[in-house]
Amino acid sequence: MKAFVAGATGYTGQEVVKALVAAGVEVVAHIRPDSTKLAEWTEKFRSWGAKADSTPWVEDEIQKAISVHKPDLVFGLIGTTRARKKTSTDPENETYMSVDYGLTAMLLRAAEAQNPAPGFVYLSSYGVGPGSPSAYIQARHKLEEELRASALDFLIIRPAVITGDRDESRLGEEIAGVLGDVMLKGLKAVGARKIHDKYASLDAQTLGRGMVACALESELGRRDVDAAEIREKGQ
Ligand SMILES: NC(=O)c1ccc[n+]([C@@H]2O[C@H](COP(=O)([O-])OP(=O)(O)OC[C@H]3O[C@@H](n4cnc5c(N)ncnc54)[C@H](OP(=O)(O)O)[C@@H]3O)[C@@H](O)[C@H]2O)c1
């Protein structure tokens, strides 16, 4: 079993790489070539037992990389943030539509071009659906629709807030996670455990392990996975 992980340097991506290696999967961890920490990440992934790949985000190049590595599973864990856009040297191309949708869609097309085609594991988000005014949700909905329209096997993972000890501070997410968890713990106390397990925050370790456990069990199929299932399998 071999996996190609896009977004491997991210908070969740790192945990997915570790969980895959721990499960005995051969891992290709993608690093964007313009990363200021390319050498550091390459060495880190090597020390974790994964192989680093820094193919540029160009359609033909990504397609070639997927055809050379021939993964059984492709993980799409890429996403930008408003903070990234503010500090980007190319803010026009640091939007949810160009990064979260655009790069993941490129990866999806590369996966579709393979025979046999790999399964696609997409880290989406709670609340994704049609008609949302949010650019973040619109980008994710567009990608989900294309994934569903493809012939690929897929998992679409929909966590609420991802919490934990990040290298960078994300105050908004931390506050949303804490407030949400307080309310949901109250619900759990009165017996609404299912609601708690579906909507409470997830730390990256549980999320990474849960995603990998779902991806490795028997047939991948074509299905949505909620946070309750991830929580149970990632403990
Ligand atoms: N945080 C939450 O509460 C939450 C909740 C639900 C869903 N999600 C989604 O889950 C995914 C993973 O979340 P996370 O918190 O683990 O993300 P993260 O730590 O911010 O990592 C994002 C990944 O995307 C890459 N990336 C960002 N902008 C890029 C660009 N312009 N070109 C190429 N690569 C780029 C980053 O690469 P570099 O390391 O090189 O920057 C990194 O590997 C994201 O798509 C996020 O939107 C997040």
The ligand as an SDF file (V2000), in Angstrom:
LIG
                    3D

 48 52  0  0  0  0  0  0  0  0999 V2000
   -8.4390   24.2760   11.1860 N   0  0  0  0  0  0  0  0  0  0  0  0
   -9.6790   23.8700   11.2860 C   0  0  0  0  0  0  0  0  0  0  0  0
  -10.3610   24.0390   12.3090 O   0  0  0  0  0  0  0  0  0  0  0  0
  -10.3100   23.1240   10.1180 C   0  0  0  0  0  0  0  0  0  0  0  0
  -11.5690   22.5800   10.2490 C   0  0  0  0  0  0  0  0  0  0  0  0
  -12.1050   21.8490    9.1920 C   0  0  0  0  0  0  0  0  0  0  0  0
  -11.3680   21.6860    8.0190 C   0  0  0  0  0  0  0  0  0  0  0  0
  -10.1440   22.2640    7.9040 N   0  0  0  0  0  0  0  0  0  0  0  0
   -9.3910   22.0800    6.6540 C   0  0  0  0  0  0  0  0  0  0  0  0
   -8.5340   20.9790    6.8120 O   0  0  0  0  0  0  0  0  0  0  0  0
   -7.3360   21.1600    6.0490 C   0  0  0  0  0  0  0  0  0  0  0  0
   -6.1220   20.9540    6.9230 C   0  0  0  0  0  0  0  0  0  0  0  0
   -6.1940   21.8250    8.0340 O   0  0  0  0  0  0  0  0  0  0  0  0
   -4.8990   22.1610    8.8650 P   0  0  0  0  0  0  0  0  0  0  0  0
   -5.3460   23.0120    9.9830 O   0  0  0  0  0  0  0  0  0  0  0  0
   -4.1330   20.8970    9.1080 O   0  0  0  0  0  0  0  0  0  0  0  0
   -4.1160   23.0650    7.7800 O   0  0  0  0  0  0  0  0  0  0  0  0
   -2.7030   23.7850    7.8780 P   0  0  0  0  0  0  0  0  0  0  0  0
   -1.9420   23.3860    9.0740 O   0  0  0  0  0  0  0  0  0  0  0  0
   -2.9500   25.2520    7.6650 O   0  0  0  0  0  0  0  0  0  0  0  0
   -1.9320   23.1730    6.5860 O   0  0  0  0  0  0  0  0  0  0  0  0
   -2.3220   23.5460    5.3010 C   0  0  0  0  0  0  0  0  0  0  0  0
   -1.4810   22.8310    4.2560 C   0  0  0  0  0  0  0  0  0  0  0  0
   -1.7960   23.4440    2.9850 O   0  0  0  0  0  0  0  0  0  0  0  0
   -0.5800   23.8970    2.3850 C   0  0  0  0  0  0  0  0  0  0  0  0
   -0.8150   25.1560    1.6640 N   0  0  0  0  0  0  0  0  0  0  0  0
   -1.4340   26.2760    2.1090 C   0  0  0  0  0  0  0  0  0  0  0  0
   -1.4060   27.2360    1.1560 N   0  0  0  0  0  0  0  0  0  0  0  0
   -0.7460   26.6910    0.0860 C   0  0  0  0  0  0  0  0  0  0  0  0
   -0.3930   27.1870   -1.2060 C   0  0  0  0  0  0  0  0  0  0  0  0
   -0.7180   28.4190   -1.6080 N   0  0  0  0  0  0  0  0  0  0  0  0
    0.2720   26.3540   -2.0550 N   0  0  0  0  0  0  0  0  0  0  0  0
    0.5910   25.0970   -1.6690 C   0  0  0  0  0  0  0  0  0  0  0  0
    0.2840   24.5720   -0.4490 N   0  0  0  0  0  0  0  0  0  0  0  0
   -0.3740   25.3690    0.4100 C   0  0  0  0  0  0  0  0  0  0  0  0
    0.3820   24.1530    3.5300 C   0  0  0  0  0  0  0  0  0  0  0  0
    1.7050   24.1370    3.0430 O   0  0  0  0  0  0  0  0  0  0  0  0
    2.8770   24.9890    3.7880 P   0  0  0  0  0  0  0  0  0  0  0  0
    3.1580   24.2480    5.0860 O   0  0  0  0  0  0  0  0  0  0  0  0
    4.0150   24.9360    2.8370 O   0  0  0  0  0  0  0  0  0  0  0  0
    2.3290   26.3510    4.0220 O   0  0  0  0  0  0  0  0  0  0  0  0
    0.0390   22.9710    4.4530 C   0  0  0  0  0  0  0  0  0  0  0  0
    0.6770   21.8000    4.0090 O   0  0  0  0  0  0  0  0  0  0  0  0
   -7.4090   22.5630    5.4650 C   0  0  0  0  0  0  0  0  0  0  0  0
   -7.8430   22.4590    4.1420 O   0  0  0  0  0  0  0  0  0  0  0  0
   -8.4520   23.2420    6.3160 C   0  0  0  0  0  0  0  0  0  0  0  0
   -9.1260   24.2610    5.6280 O   0  0  0  0  0  0  0  0  0  0  0  0
   -9.5910   22.9640    8.9280 C   0  0  0  0  0  0  0  0  0  0  0  0
  1  2  1  0
  2  3  2  0
  2  4  1  0
  4  5  1  0
  4 48  2  0
  5  6  2  0
  6  7  1  0
  7  8  2  0
  8  9  1  0
  8 48  1  0
  9 10  1  0
  9 46  1  0
 10 11  1  0
 11 12  1  0
 11 44  1  0
 12 13  1  0
 13 14  1  0
 14 15  2  0
 14 16  1  0
 14 17  1  0
 17 18  1  0
 18 19  2  0
 18 20  1  0
 18 21  1  0
 21 22  1  0
 22 23  1  0
 23 24  1  0
 23 42  1  0
 24 25  1  0
 25 26  1  0
 25 36  1  0
 26 27  1  0
 26 35  1  0
 27 28  2  0
 28 29  1  0
 29 30  1  0
 29 35  2  0
 30 31  1  0
 30 32  2  0
 32 33  1  0
 33 34  2  0
 34 35  1  0
 36 37  1  0
 36 42  1  0
 37 38  1  0
 38 39  2  0
 38 40  1  0
 38 41  1  0
 42 43  1  0
 44 45  1  0
 44 46  1  0
 46 47  1  0
M  CHG  2   8   1  16  -1
M  END
$$$$
